[in-house]
Amino acid sequence: MIELHASGIIGEGDGPEQATAAWAAVSGSLTAAGRSWVDAIGAYEYVTTSAATQFGAIAAQRPGALRTPVQQVVVADGLSVGSLVQVAVLVADDTMVFLPSVGPFDETGALVHEDDLVGQTRAAYAGVERLLAERGLTMANITMTIDYLTFGGLKQYKGTGDVRRDLLSWPYPGSAGIIMDRLADDRVLMGLDVLASTEPLTGVNPGWERYSKLTYLPGVIGGDITYLSGQAALDPPTETAMHAGDVVQQARYTYGNIVTVLESAGLGPDALAGAVEYYTPAGLARRGEVAAVRREVLGGHEPVVVELACAGLLRREFEIEVIPIAGGPRR
């Protein structure tokens, strides 16, 4: 069982006022589904760069009724029109482990490896390892990682693959990489969001050979939950970026890849509980056209979708990357 409950567009008021309204909208969504805050295993907080100075006041609006204080905070270059803050909560069975956002800080909270992305990545994974150990888990339990980085660290990003190779094990988790103008702490080059599972893991690959040389897989199964990597309009056999300059056709190709991975896990499109769509500045203006393409490729299924603007993606041709929210039990 996996559900995503999101606030949608909240377009009036300052950051804290929008946060209050966003949490109220999520509460209503949970109630309508017969759920409550106690069912949420974690929450996503999406805040624009323009509202980042209000972090403290925005965080203060989080409901005290949440079962867990675990939050993943994403500073987006933009949200749906007029929004400064959007929130979402994830409801899943207890095999999923939702970790808070982790940055390159040591055990005292001090920033380490300034201007060194590879060093910061290693430090962030050390933080993840500590959080997992508190829960009786190890790095082998990781099912999904999302790297958020700035342009300041992009030239060093290739070197982070060695960190993953040193610290992670087969089957490698899913992964995604998103470039933002700034992160929640504007002193850092990268931030890391992680999901894990208490269950044994099985890799998912439709037969795409490129993943034999990478430190992540298209998906991984843990118990009844399938965790999926971010996807963009990349042809897996040739590693060619498809439909450059046309975000709508890129979205069609991207969702097609997602369906292929779902099918490899024994799932249909209706198993997709949600998706976060990251748009570059070039693709943002046409995001309204993507909804029809998404619906078509998913056979009419409409997952909960959060639309975010980012500064860039790991291939300059990409104008959209989609991070699927984990699929449910296999058929």
Secondary structure by P-SEA (a helix, b strand, c coil): cbbbbbbcccccccaaaaaaaaaaaaaaaaaaaccccccccbbbbbbccccccaaaaaaaaccccccccbbbbbbcccccccccbbbbbbbbcccbbbbcccccccccccccccccaaaaaaaaaaaaaaaaaaaccccccccbbbbbbccccccccccaaaaaaaccccccccbbbbbccccccccccbbbbbbbbccbbbbbbcccccccccccccccccccbbbbccccccccccccccccccaaaaaaaaaaaaaaaaaaaccccccccbbbbbbcccccccccaaaaaaaaaacccccbbbbbbcccccccccccccccccccccc
